[in-house]
Amino acid sequence: MGACIGNRIDCPAGTWTRVIACGFGQGPREFEITFESSDPTPLAGEFRELKSVWILAASPSTGRLESALRFHRGYFNTFYAVEVRPSVDVVAIVS
């Protein structure tokens, strides 16, 4: 399971890994995720950003993985998570 900030999280290739998980967040917040790999293969894969508005789930946002990604949790995102599925083993650094 991920955390809000400061963690290094192993993300195995082909597997969804939760790198940010925040419940009952207070106010907006910016997150940046960077990825490190010892594999010379270029980073590829996808992410999905899961938000709720109060307790009602919203449709997830999805996109391509890049070496650095920024995410924004809004005021009313009571539950907030970001999951990644890389094509190679990586370490995600959340700040």
C-alpha atoms as one frame of an Amber mdcrd trajectory, in Angstrom:
protein
   0.000   0.000   0.000   1.249   3.476  -0.786   1.472   6.492   1.426   0.972
  10.203   1.045   4.618  11.298   0.865   8.212  10.342   1.411   8.110   6.697
   0.455  10.109   4.607  -1.973   7.754   1.966  -3.278   8.750  -1.082  -5.330
   6.510  -1.419  -8.391   6.860  -4.781 -10.166   6.402  -4.923 -13.933   2.875
  -5.704 -15.113   1.285  -5.322 -11.659  -0.919  -2.525 -10.335   0.774  -0.920
  -7.315  -0.816   1.784  -5.163   1.788   4.532  -4.677  -0.430   7.202  -3.088
  -3.261   6.409  -0.695  -4.885   9.144   1.345  -8.153   8.962   3.234  -9.994
  11.889   4.755  -7.554  14.404   3.259  -7.838  17.980   4.410  -7.562  20.489
   1.613  -5.811  20.384  -1.734  -2.369  18.882  -2.131   0.158  18.379  -4.919
   2.094  15.132  -5.305   5.041  14.354  -7.536   6.089  10.812  -8.362   9.440
  10.027  -9.958  10.537   6.582 -11.087  13.945   4.875 -10.923  14.946   1.625
 -12.595  18.140  -0.332 -13.055  16.675  -1.773 -16.287  17.889   0.132 -19.391
  14.520  -0.449 -21.097  12.604   2.841 -21.436   9.804   3.356 -18.925   6.347
   2.572 -20.243   3.071   1.627 -18.615   0.010   3.350 -17.261  -1.387   5.074
 -14.192  -4.856   5.502 -12.790  -5.891   8.260 -10.420  -8.823   7.383  -8.148
 -10.783  10.169  -6.446 -13.976  10.517  -4.490 -16.131  13.557  -3.951 -17.055
  13.257  -0.302 -17.985   9.557  -0.224 -19.078   9.200  -3.861 -16.532   7.570
  -6.154 -15.652   9.457  -9.334 -14.521   7.850 -12.587 -10.781   7.132 -12.550
  -8.407   9.192 -14.685  -5.836   7.218 -16.638  -2.686   8.008 -18.587   0.799
   6.945 -19.681   3.650   6.606 -17.226   6.461   9.113 -17.598   9.684   9.515
 -15.602   7.983  12.184 -13.449   4.259  12.761 -12.886   2.307  15.396 -10.935
  -1.087  14.870  -9.346  -3.483  17.221  -7.582  -5.887  16.193  -4.813  -8.726
  18.700  -4.521 -10.638  20.061  -1.543 -13.409  17.482  -1.620 -11.401  14.371
  -2.548 -12.085  12.530   0.706 -10.466   9.357  -0.608  -7.594   9.687  -3.053
  -5.233   7.138  -4.592  -2.824   6.731  -7.500  -1.880   3.321  -8.881   0.756
   2.503 -11.488   1.436  -0.500 -13.723   4.924  -0.178 -15.260   6.341  -2.324
 -18.065   9.623  -2.823 -16.146  10.407  -3.094 -12.427  10.721   0.423 -10.980
  10.902   2.221  -7.664   8.427   5.070  -7.244   9.495   8.036  -5.098   6.574
  10.100  -3.831   7.141  13.705  -2.761
